[in-house]
Amino acid sequence: MNIKRGLFRSWVVVSLLWLAVTSPLVVGMASGDKWVKGSEWWEKEPLNLLPVRCEEAKGQAGSDYQIAAAFEPWNKFREPGQACFYTLEHFRAFWPEYENMDKAAVSKALYSKIGWSMVFDGDRFENTKTAAMIAIVPPVAIYLIGLLVMWAVAGFRKSPMRAAE
């Protein structure tokens, strides 16, 4: 019986079992990332409200604008974490200098002015990388450890020339 072949086959079986056991966890982690089709992070419609720093707000709170935290999760931890949000009509009434710009350009300018990002600017594959490491690293590590043990054991065998003596 060839021990190397038996250990390799055992490793293949254990690795496949490992992948079967960890696949629900791995798929769940990866589907939480920002690259997955259907993810609200990736395909969300632009917001209808325009953010302005509350220090620069004009009008009455509650009727002309709403004070709220950033809607995007990646902007919630930036400074400022909240803003005064206007509808396009109310915003144009208080800031006529933006009158000739379309909503997308106004929104882009305001996000830039407040220091927020309109799109996720972090690592879109953060959870996917961790999931891949959970699924792949343990079987590979076991394989490499097995190779090292076999190499070390082979060093203690008698060479064919010495066995003949």
CORFENTA-V800647 format. One record per residue. N is the residue number from 0. PHI is phi in whole degrees, 0 to 359 (none if undefined). OMEGA is omega in radians with two decimals (NA if undefined). Layout:
N;PHI;OMEGA  N;PHI;OMEGA
This chain:
0;none;-3.14  1;270;-3.07  2;293;3.13  3;297;-3.13  4;295;3.13  5;297;3.11  6;293;3.11  7;296;3.12  8;296;3.08  9;297;3.11  10;298;3.12  11;299;-3.13  12;296;-3.13  13;295;3.11  14;296;3.10  15;295;3.06  16;297;3.10  17;301;3.13  18;296;3.12  19;294;-3.12  20;286;-3.06  21;273;-3.06  22;299;3.09  23;299;3.11  24;295;-3.10  25;295;3.13  26;295;3.10  27;298;3.12  28;293;-3.08  29;293;-3.13  30;288;3.05  31;278;-3.13  32;281;-3.01  33;271;-3.12  34;258;-3.04  35;289;3.13  36;298;-3.12  37;92;3.13  38;287;-3.14  39;295;3.12  40;294;-2.99  41;270;-2.98  42;244;-3.08  43;293;3.07  44;290;3.09  45;297;-3.12  46;289;3.12  47;275;-3.10  48;260;-3.10  49;252;-3.10  50;275;3.06  51;225;3.05  52;302;-3.08  53;295;3.08  54;293;-3.10  55;258;-3.06  56;292;3.09  57;235;3.13  58;98;-3.08  59;260;3.07  60;294;3.14  61;96;3.13  62;256;-3.13  63;267;-3.14  64;211;3.09  65;241;3.04  66;268;-3.11  67;207;3.05  68;288;3.11  69;302;-3.14  70;284;-3.11  71;279;-3.12  72;301;-3.10  73;285;3.11  74;265;-3.08  75;295;-3.07  76;257;3.07  77;268;3.13  78;253;-0.01  79;280;3.14  80;273;3.11  81;226;-3.12  82;209;3.04  83;259;-3.04  84;256;-3.14  85;249;2.90  86;283;-3.10  87;299;-3.12  88;295;3.13  89;294;-3.13  90;297;-3.13  91;295;3.11  92;293;-3.09  93;267;-3.14  94;232;-3.10  95;291;-3.14  96;294;3.11  97;265;-3.02  98;301;-3.06  99;274;-3.12  100;264;3.06  101;282;-3.04  102;300;-3.13  103;297;3.14  104;291;3.11  105;296;-3.13  106;299;3.13  107;298;3.13  108;296;-3.11  109;290;3.09  110;298;3.12  111;295;-3.11  112;294;-3.12  113;278;3.12  114;91;3.12  115;257;3.09  116;247;3.14  117;283;3.14  118;238;3.12  119;297;-3.09  120;246;3.11  121;264;-3.13  122;275;-3.12  123;291;-3.06  124;248;-3.06  125;304;-3.13  126;286;3.14  127;295;3.10  128;298;3.13  129;297;3.14  130;298;3.11  131;296;3.12  132;295;3.13  133;296;-3.07  134;281;-2.96  135;258;-3.00  136;298;-3.12  137;301;3.10  138;297;3.13  139;294;3.13  140;297;3.11  141;296;3.12  142;299;-3.13  143;295;3.09  144;296;3.09  145;299;3.09  146;299;3.13  147;295;3.12  148;295;3.12  149;297;3.11  150;295;3.14  151;294;3.13  152;295;3.14  153;296;3.12  154;290;-3.14  155;267;3.12  156;286;3.06  157;282;3.10  158;287;-3.13  159;300;-3.13  160;289;-3.12  161;286;-3.14  162;295;-3.13  163;286;-3.08  164;288;NA
